[in-house]
């Protein structure tokens, strides 16, 4: 794949929807002077808006307040903000849906004599957020290792049941956690106040698993933006020490906005209106799998967020991507990174760069010719899963020598 190949401008990670942030700016900003005028205008606008918020705006009368309080709890307030009642109702609804996700088809469970033990539970994160989690374990209790799955942006852990089944067939236990604002976890759907929160939650979740299974090797798996989270988490020595290695599929490493000015404006807007949605986002989504059934299942799943990306969430993707690009050479954890060469969501050449410059002594890469973004949902998903399992088995053999 040529490095100069056209990539989608700024995507919502694993969901594969284009975010046309300030799409027309590239046509209008043609000189440094024009750029300066735009920045001055934006600076003035932000100052005016902050002053407006401080004074409470024009709707400060008791009548207006009463009208606002009488509104439906599901309705968003001015500026795209959600009331606490609306968020709590949203979480309750999603958690019920998460509990209903089929983790092991009843027919398979009956045919195999209950060869799998599975459960759902809630893990309290470091900020007292309730994080919805799943586990799949071989009924025999004989574990080679445990794989901790960190899903991608806008999806949820329940989508990985097929991969979990493939892992259990080789005596790997599986644990998975929904991010904040995703799946059945606390938070407004599709809103991530900080990806560093997800990194910290991942570390604490891994600590919990290690305490329950002392002596059992662990691997971290992350897809897309979840891959970026796992890579950053493994950069902390205490987390690296808890794992035998990490597996990254289609990691979000080189994410660029539609225009450089977006990188300047995004931090400001994300502070003022963090939950604001970009209304012009493409809700149809760009292709992330060559399997039509997998595409239909993903975008019809009520637990997959399909709305426009929120400002803070988009800024956090840019921020973690920038951090990882600047710190690739410091990566020392053993890793396997996988990417499809036809991926239009994240950059396979950035994956190649990670492999080339990382300081890890044990590192492997595989690029799948013509594959798209969601590797574990491609028609060749079993081949991809087998490659991951083979790599982990080799790592375990190396550690036993």
C-alpha positions as CSV (number, residue, x, y, z in Angstrom):
1,X,0.0,0.0,0.0
2,X,1.4,3.4,-1.0
3,X,2.0,5.8,1.9
4,X,0.4,8.6,-0.1
5,X,-2.9,6.7,-0.5
6,X,-5.9,8.8,0.4
7,X,-7.3,8.2,3.9
8,X,-10.6,9.3,5.3
9,X,-10.1,12.6,7.0
10,X,-11.2,12.1,10.6
11,X,-13.2,9.1,11.6
12,X,-15.1,7.9,14.6
13,X,-12.7,5.0,15.1
14,X,-14.2,1.5,15.0
15,X,-17.6,2.8,13.9
16,X,-16.1,4.0,10.7
17,X,-18.2,7.2,10.2
18,X,-16.6,10.2,8.6
19,X,-16.5,13.3,10.8
20,X,-16.6,16.3,8.4
21,X,-15.3,18.8,10.9
22,X,-15.0,22.2,9.3
23,X,-14.9,20.5,6.0
24,X,-15.2,23.7,4.1
25,X,-12.4,25.5,5.9
26,X,-9.8,24.0,3.6
27,X,-11.5,25.8,0.8
28,X,-11.7,29.1,2.6
29,X,-8.4,29.2,4.5
30,X,-5.9,30.0,1.8
31,X,-3.3,32.2,3.5
32,X,-1.6,32.9,6.8
33,X,-3.6,36.2,7.0
34,X,-6.9,34.4,6.5
35,X,-6.0,31.9,9.1
36,X,-5.1,34.6,11.6
37,X,-8.5,36.3,10.9
38,X,-10.3,33.0,11.5
39,X,-8.4,32.4,14.8
40,X,-9.2,35.9,16.0
41,X,-12.8,35.4,15.2
42,X,-13.0,32.1,17.0
43,X,-11.1,33.6,20.0
44,X,-13.7,36.4,20.2
45,X,-16.6,34.0,19.8
46,X,-15.3,31.8,22.7
47,X,-14.8,34.8,25.0
48,X,-18.3,36.0,24.2
49,X,-19.8,32.6,24.8
50,X,-18.0,32.2,28.2
51,X,-19.3,35.6,29.2
52,X,-22.8,34.5,28.1
53,X,-22.6,31.4,30.2
54,X,-21.4,33.3,33.3
55,X,-24.3,35.7,33.1
56,X,-26.7,32.8,32.7
57,X,-27.9,33.9,29.2
58,X,-31.1,35.6,28.5
59,X,-33.3,32.8,29.8
60,X,-32.9,33.5,33.5
61,X,-36.5,34.2,34.4
62,X,-38.5,31.9,36.7
63,X,-40.9,31.2,33.9
64,X,-38.1,29.9,31.6
65,X,-36.7,27.8,34.5
66,X,-40.0,26.2,35.2
67,X,-40.5,25.5,31.5
68,X,-37.1,23.8,31.4
69,X,-37.7,21.7,34.4
70,X,-41.0,20.6,33.0
71,X,-39.4,19.3,29.8
72,X,-39.0,15.5,29.2
73,X,-35.9,14.1,31.0
74,X,-34.8,12.6,27.7
75,X,-34.6,16.0,26.0
76,X,-31.3,17.7,25.7
77,X,-30.7,21.2,27.0
78,X,-29.3,24.1,25.1
79,X,-25.9,23.4,23.5
80,X,-26.4,19.6,23.3
81,X,-26.1,19.1,27.1
82,X,-28.0,16.2,28.6
83,X,-29.7,16.4,32.0
84,X,-28.6,13.9,34.7
85,X,-31.9,12.2,34.6
86,X,-31.7,11.7,30.8
87,X,-28.2,10.2,31.2
88,X,-29.3,7.9,34.0
89,X,-32.2,6.7,31.9
90,X,-30.0,6.2,28.9
91,X,-27.6,4.1,31.0
92,X,-30.4,2.0,32.5
93,X,-31.8,1.3,29.0
94,X,-28.4,0.3,27.6
95,X,-27.5,-1.9,30.6
96,X,-30.7,-3.9,30.1
97,X,-29.9,-4.3,26.4
98,X,-26.3,-5.4,27.3
99,X,-27.7,-8.1,29.7
100,X,-29.8,-9.4,26.8
101,X,-26.8,-9.9,24.4
102,X,-26.4,-13.6,23.7
103,X,-22.9,-14.6,24.8
104,X,-23.2,-18.3,23.9
105,X,-26.0,-19.5,21.6
106,X,-28.2,-21.9,23.5
107,X,-27.9,-24.6,20.8
108,X,-24.1,-24.6,21.0
109,X,-24.2,-24.6,24.8
110,X,-26.5,-27.6,24.8
111,X,-24.5,-29.5,22.1
112,X,-21.2,-29.0,23.9
113,X,-22.6,-30.0,27.3
114,X,-22.2,-26.6,28.8
115,X,-18.5,-26.4,28.0
116,X,-18.4,-22.7,28.8
117,X,-19.0,-20.7,31.9
118,X,-20.0,-17.1,31.2
119,X,-21.3,-14.2,33.2
120,X,-21.9,-10.5,33.2
121,X,-21.0,-8.2,36.0
122,X,-20.4,-4.5,36.9
123,X,-16.9,-3.3,37.9
124,X,-16.5,-0.1,39.8
125,X,-13.8,2.0,38.1
126,X,-11.4,4.4,39.8
127,X,-13.9,7.3,39.5
128,X,-16.8,5.2,40.8
129,X,-18.2,4.7,37.4
130,X,-20.1,1.4,36.9
131,X,-18.4,-0.4,34.0
132,X,-20.3,-3.3,32.4
133,X,-18.1,-6.4,31.9
134,X,-18.3,-9.9,30.5
135,X,-16.3,-13.1,31.0
136,X,-16.1,-16.4,29.1
137,X,-14.3,-19.3,30.7
138,X,-13.8,-23.0,29.8
139,X,-16.0,-25.1,32.1
140,X,-12.9,-27.3,32.8
141,X,-11.2,-24.4,34.6
142,X,-7.9,-25.3,32.8
143,X,-6.6,-22.0,31.6
144,X,-3.5,-21.4,29.4
145,X,-3.9,-17.7,29.8
146,X,-6.6,-14.9,30.0
147,X,-7.2,-12.4,27.2
148,X,-8.6,-9.0,28.2
149,X,-10.5,-7.4,25.4
150,X,-10.8,-3.6,25.0
151,X,-13.3,-2.9,22.2
152,X,-13.2,0.0,19.8
153,X,-14.9,3.4,19.7
154,X,-18.7,3.3,19.7
155,X,-19.0,-0.5,19.9
156,X,-19.2,-2.8,23.0
157,X,-17.8,-6.0,24.5
158,X,-20.8,-8.2,23.5
159,X,-19.7,-8.1,19.8
160,X,-16.7,-10.3,20.6
161,X,-18.5,-13.5,21.5
162,X,-17.4,-15.4,18.4
163,X,-13.7,-14.5,19.1
164,X,-14.2,-15.5,22.7
165,X,-15.6,-18.9,21.6
166,X,-12.5,-19.4,19.4
167,X,-10.2,-18.5,22.3
168,X,-12.0,-20.8,24.7
169,X,-11.6,-23.7,22.3
170,X,-7.8,-23.3,23.0
171,X,-8.3,-23.0,26.8
172,X,-8.0,-19.2,26.9
173,X,-10.2,-17.4,29.3
174,X,-11.7,-14.1,28.2
175,X,-12.7,-10.9,30.0
176,X,-14.0,-7.8,28.3
177,X,-15.0,-4.4,29.6
178,X,-17.3,-1.7,28.1
179,X,-15.7,1.7,28.1
180,X,-17.4,4.6,29.9
181,X,-20.2,5.9,27.7
182,X,-20.3,2.6,25.8
183,X,-22.3,-0.6,25.9
184,X,-23.8,-1.1,29.4
185,X,-21.4,1.2,31.3
186,X,-22.2,4.5,33.0
187,X,-22.0,7.7,31.0
188,X,-23.7,9.3,28.0
189,X,-23.7,7.1,25.0
190,X,-20.8,7.8,22.7
191,X,-19.2,10.4,25.1
192,X,-15.7,9.9,26.4
193,X,-14.6,12.7,28.7
194,X,-11.0,11.4,28.5
195,X,-9.3,8.4,26.9
196,X,-6.9,8.5,29.8
197,X,-9.9,7.5,32.0
198,X,-10.3,4.4,29.7
199,X,-6.5,3.7,30.0
200,X,-6.8,3.9,33.8
201,X,-9.9,1.8,33.9
202,X,-8.1,-0.8,31.8
203,X,-5.3,-1.0,34.2
204,X,-7.6,-1.4,37.2
205,X,-9.6,-4.0,35.4
206,X,-6.4,-6.0,34.7
207,X,-5.4,-5.7,38.3
208,X,-8.7,-7.2,39.4
209,X,-8.3,-10.1,37.0
210,X,-4.7,-10.8,38.1
211,X,-5.7,-10.8,41.7
212,X,-8.4,-13.4,41.0
213,X,-6.1,-15.6,38.9
214,X,-2.7,-15.3,40.4
215,X,0.0,-17.0,38.3
216,X,-2.2,-17.2,35.2
217,X,-0.6,-15.3,32.2
218,X,-2.6,-12.4,30.7
219,X,-2.7,-10.7,27.4
220,X,-4.3,-7.4,26.5
221,X,-6.2,-7.1,23.2
222,X,-7.4,-3.8,21.7
223,X,-9.2,-2.9,18.5
224,X,-9.0,0.5,16.7
225,X,-9.2,3.2,19.3
226,X,-9.2,0.4,21.9
227,X,-5.8,-0.6,20.4
228,X,-4.5,2.9,21.1
229,X,-5.8,2.6,24.7
230,X,-4.1,-0.7,25.1
231,X,-0.8,0.6,23.7
232,X,-0.8,3.6,26.0
233,X,-1.7,1.5,29.0
234,X,1.2,-0.9,28.3
235,X,3.5,2.1,28.3
236,X,3.2,2.1,32.1
237,X,5.7,-0.3,33.6
238,X,3.3,-1.6,36.2
239,X,0.8,-2.6,33.5
240,X,3.5,-4.0,31.1
241,X,4.7,-6.2,34.0
242,X,1.2,-7.8,34.3
243,X,1.0,-9.0,30.7
244,X,2.8,-11.4,28.5
245,X,2.1,-9.2,25.5
246,X,-0.5,-7.1,23.7
247,X,-2.4,-7.7,20.5
248,X,-3.6,-4.7,18.4
249,X,-6.0,-4.9,15.5
250,X,-6.3,-1.8,13.2
251,X,-4.9,0.6,15.9
252,X,-5.8,4.3,15.7
253,X,-2.3,5.7,15.5
254,X,-2.2,8.4,12.9
255,X,-5.5,10.2,13.0
256,X,-5.6,13.6,11.4
257,X,-8.3,16.3,11.3
258,X,-9.8,17.6,8.1
259,X,-7.6,20.8,8.4
260,X,-4.8,21.9,10.8
261,X,-7.1,24.6,12.2
262,X,-9.3,21.9,13.7
263,X,-6.4,20.8,15.9
264,X,-6.3,24.4,17.2
265,X,-10.0,24.8,17.7
266,X,-10.9,21.4,19.0
267,X,-9.3,21.8,22.5
268,X,-11.3,25.1,23.0
269,X,-14.6,23.8,21.8
270,X,-14.2,20.5,23.7
271,X,-13.9,22.5,27.0
272,X,-16.9,24.8,26.3
273,X,-19.3,22.2,24.6
274,X,-17.8,18.8,25.3
275,X,-20.9,16.8,24.5
276,X,-21.8,18.7,21.3
277,X,-22.4,16.5,18.3
278,X,-21.2,17.3,14.8
279,X,-24.6,17.1,13.1
280,X,-23.1,16.7,9.6
281,X,-21.5,13.3,10.4
282,X,-22.1,10.5,7.9
283,X,-24.5,8.2,9.8
284,X,-24.3,5.5,7.1
285,X,-20.7,4.7,8.0
286,X,-17.9,3.7,5.6
287,X,-17.4,0.0,5.0
288,X,-15.5,-1.7,7.9
289,X,-16.1,-5.3,6.8
290,X,-16.4,-7.1,3.5
291,X,-19.1,-9.3,5.1
292,X,-22.6,-7.7,4.4
293,X,-24.1,-9.6,7.3
294,X,-21.5,-8.3,9.7
295,X,-22.1,-4.7,8.5
296,X,-25.8,-5.0,9.0
297,X,-25.4,-6.6,12.5
298,X,-23.1,-3.8,13.6
299,X,-25.1,-0.8,12.4
300,X,-28.4,-2.2,13.5
301,X,-27.1,-3.0,17.0
302,X,-28.7,-0.6,19.5
303,X,-25.6,-0.8,21.7
304,X,-23.4,0.5,18.9
305,X,-23.4,4.3,18.9
306,X,-24.3,5.6,15.4
307,X,-24.9,9.3,16.1
308,X,-22.5,12.1,15.2
309,X,-19.3,12.1,17.2
310,X,-19.1,14.3,20.2
311,X,-16.6,17.1,20.3
312,X,-14.6,16.0,23.4
313,X,-14.5,12.4,22.1
314,X,-13.1,13.5,18.8
315,X,-10.5,15.7,20.5
316,X,-9.5,12.8,22.8
317,X,-8.9,10.6,19.7
318,X,-6.6,13.3,18.2
319,X,-4.8,13.7,21.5
320,X,-4.0,10.0,22.2
321,X,-3.1,9.5,18.5
322,X,-0.6,12.3,18.7
323,X,0.9,11.0,21.9
324,X,1.4,7.5,20.6
325,X,3.0,8.8,17.3
326,X,5.5,10.8,19.4
327,X,6.3,7.9,21.7
328,X,6.4,4.9,19.4
329,X,10.1,4.5,19.8
330,X,9.7,4.0,23.6
331,X,7.4,1.0,23.2
332,X,9.0,-2.0,24.9
333,X,6.1,-4.4,25.5
334,X,6.0,-7.6,23.3
335,X,3.2,-7.0,20.7
336,X,1.5,-8.4,17.7
337,X,-0.1,-5.8,15.4
338,X,-2.6,-6.7,12.6
339,X,-4.1,-4.4,9.9
340,X,-6.0,-4.7,6.7
341,X,-4.3,-2.9,3.7
342,X,-7.7,-1.6,2.5
343,X,-8.6,-0.1,5.8
344,X,-10.2,3.4,5.3
345,X,-10.7,4.1,9.0
346,X,-7.2,3.8,10.5
347,X,-3.9,4.0,8.7
348,X,-2.1,0.7,8.0
349,X,1.1,2.6,7.3
350,X,1.1,3.9,10.8
351,X,0.9,0.3,12.0
352,X,4.0,-0.4,9.9
353,X,5.7,2.6,11.5
354,X,5.0,1.2,14.9
355,X,6.6,-2.1,14.0
356,X,9.6,-0.4,12.5
357,X,10.5,2.0,15.3
358,X,9.2,0.3,18.5
359,X,12.0,-0.8,20.9
360,X,10.3,-4.1,21.7
361,X,12.5,-7.1,21.4
362,X,9.5,-9.3,20.7
363,X,7.3,-7.7,18.0
364,X,5.4,-9.1,15.0
365,X,3.2,-7.6,12.3
366,X,0.8,-9.0,9.8
367,X,-0.9,-6.9,7.0
368,X,-3.9,-8.6,5.4
369,X,-4.1,-7.7,1.7
370,X,-7.5,-6.2,0.8
371,X,-9.0,-6.5,4.3
372,X,-11.0,-3.7,5.9
373,X,-11.1,-2.2,9.4
374,X,-12.9,-4.8,11.6
375,X,-10.6,-7.7,11.1
376,X,-12.5,-10.0,13.5
377,X,-15.7,-9.4,11.5
378,X,-14.3,-10.0,8.1
379,X,-15.2,-13.2,6.2
380,X,-11.8,-14.6,7.2
381,X,-12.3,-13.9,10.9
382,X,-11.3,-17.4,11.9
383,X,-8.0,-17.0,10.1
384,X,-7.3,-13.7,11.9
385,X,-8.3,-15.3,15.3
386,X,-6.0,-18.3,14.6
387,X,-3.1,-15.9,13.9
388,X,-3.7,-14.2,17.2
389,X,-3.9,-17.5,19.1
390,X,-0.8,-18.9,17.4
391,X,1.2,-15.8,18.4
392,X,0.0,-16.1,22.1
393,X,0.9,-19.8,22.2
394,X,4.4,-19.0,20.9
395,X,4.8,-16.3,23.6
396,X,3.8,-18.7,26.3
397,X,6.3,-21.3,25.0
398,X,9.1,-18.7,25.0
399,X,8.2,-17.7,28.6
400,X,8.3,-21.3,29.7
401,X,11.8,-21.9,28.5
